[in-house]
Amino acid sequence: MSTGANLEIVDAALANVHAPHNNTRGSMSLEKHDKFVSTSESLLGPNGEQYPTDEDWQQLRRVYGKVNWMIYVIGIVEMCERFAYYGTTAVFVNFIQRDLPTSGPFPEAGAAGDGQPGALGMGQRASTGLVQFNSFFSYIMPLVGGWVADEYWGKFKTIYFAIGVATLGHVLIIIAAIPQVMGPNPEGALASFILGLILFGTGVGFFKCCISPLIAEQYEASHPRAFIRTEPNGERVIVDPGITYSRVYMRYYLLINVGALVGQVSMVYAEKYVGFWLSFTLPTILFALCPLLMLAFSKHYVKKPPQGDVLVKSMRTYGLVLKGRFSLNPVQTWRNLSDPNIWDAAKPSKIANKPAWMTFDDAWVEEVRRGIKACQVFFWLPIFWLPYGQMTSNLVSQASTMKLNGVPNDVVHNLNPFTLLISIPIFDKIIYPRLAHWGINFTPLKKIQAGFACAMLSMVVAAVIQHFIYQKSPCGEFPTDCDQPPDLSVWTQVPAYILIAFSEIFASITGLEYAYTKAPKNMRSLVTGMFWFTHAFSSAIAQAFVPLAGDPLLVWLYMSIAILTFLGWVGFAWTFRTLDKENDMLDKLPEGGFQSNAEYAAAKTENAERA
């Protein structure tokens, strides 16, 4: 048998590659991929590369593939965007909560020098509410952006739209911070600020759902499936795309935090010594580099066009799966939904008279099943994000009540990205490879559990710190408006920020990887948007804690979130206690054949003309 023919069979049965195309219009063979093939034969690709057999997967060590240079280029685009986002949002709490200072280098611009900067003077509850709204809106829009990208525009066009809308939002936020606006007309400044937040959040959301899948697709294009490589010492190893995606996302997240750290630190000092207008203007200028970098390297990017109709067809497919499964008897309903063959009801090969909309094959149904499992994993993540949300709101306010010794209260939380910059290379180069060398399979779901644990502990630390603030403050349980801070250094917060950083490494990075590897390949932006939507849902949950976001209830705030995070950890571990065993099988599913209605009609017309 020729290697070409052998490759097509293997790709359809085992590989993580594109389905065969019958013609240039993209008409796919919808009769392939009906079942998996298990083989112990040596499998060869078109260029002589050797693919691993079942025995190889069991016996050989897995290693990382080479990361494409284009991944770093796109990562730099994201770094600039994150500089703009975090540099802008880093000063939101002071801008909203604190009054304009009466002294300092530029008090009319909010700059107080060694004092406390401020602008709108709306208080802690208002600042917490608006900051949480910004987080909610910025993370609900990826769901919309992902749908638009996969259904209509594609990732590139969606990213350009996102940059344009976000730029308008940045400009409106700058206008709100101009001294001639916020001084004489604080209501107008607030209106401009809120409208800017809406546009800003729309752009951020559309950008986020597309940029991370785009990065991973640059690697997948050149390394679509695992292959065997012989090392210089003669050892045969499997170059595994699955673990390479983990490395890609680790480095992507590293670049995110370079932008976050530089943006947050520099803009806080701009706020402190010049004014809020500069803190909002400099990120906007750097953000303008994003479209230039995208255009400069556009011809080098791998660009996958949208197929259309993917969301509607996936929902109708899932509807077929659930049809007739619900009963008034909850036990029977549970048994019906737990049926291992439940997805057979939606497979075209099992349906005698297929409906006209079913223009896909069985393998695509399996991809949808895998994507649904990923979304079920994301169900628990809103609870995980609750401690993270405190980092840029209530922990910033907590820092303002402690001994600062000249350090701006909103610069301390930069310990989080600083910790990430140090820790990510350690996890990437030492900890994860060492665990693999010892035979410890630290699966994505185990990593997310570790993330829950670290997030919970961070809130326990915050509660203990708040308790001692109340104990040591001259104003007792009302230190926020106290002129004299307690004898407690702001650097006491260090463990809380380190724990939140570790939780991100374990759960946030892994969540992005999980969204990419488990989504149907024509729905990656949408499933990534679903991952980010969990952050928005978390912000909505956090609104319920706003009444606790003030003296003397802050200890209750942090402990309530810690307890809820612990319960989320337990619920996550119990719910997915068996899913780990399926991870490798899910990663090796073949790419399904799928046609949009337009593609199907065009292919049908072309076939009729040929006949």
Buried (B, 14 or more C-beta within 10 A) or exposed (E): EEBEEBBBBBBBBBBBBBBBEBEEBBBBBBEBBBEBEEBEEEBBBEEEBBBBBEEBBEEBEBBBBEBBEBBBBBBBBBBBBBBBBBBBBBBBBBBBBBEBBEEBBBBEBBBBBEBBBBBBEBBBBBBBBBBBBBBBBBBBBBBBBBBBBBBEBBBBBBBBBBBEBBBBBBBBBBBBBBBEBBBEEBEEBBEBBBBBBBBBBBBBBBBBBBBBBBBBBBBBBEBBBBBBBEEEEEEBBBBBBBBBBBBBBBBBBBBBBBBBBBBBBBBBBBBBBBBBBBBBBBBBEBBBBBBEBBEEBEEEBEEBEBBBBBBEBBEBBBEBBEEEBEEEEEEEEEEBEEEEEBBBBBBBBBEEEBEEEBBBBBBBBBBBBBBBBBBEBBBBBBBBBBBBBBBBBBBBBBBBBBBBEEBBBBBBBBBBBBBBBEBBEEBBEEEBBEEBEEEEEBBBBBBBBBBBBBBBBBBBBBBBBBBBBBEBBEBEBEBBEBEEBBEBBBBBBBBBBBBBBBBBBBBBBBBBBBBBBBBBBBBBBBBBBBBBBBBBBBBBBBEEBBEBBBBEBBBEBBBBBBEBBBBBBEBBBEBBEEBEEEBEEBBBBBBBBBBBBEBBEBBEEBEEEEE
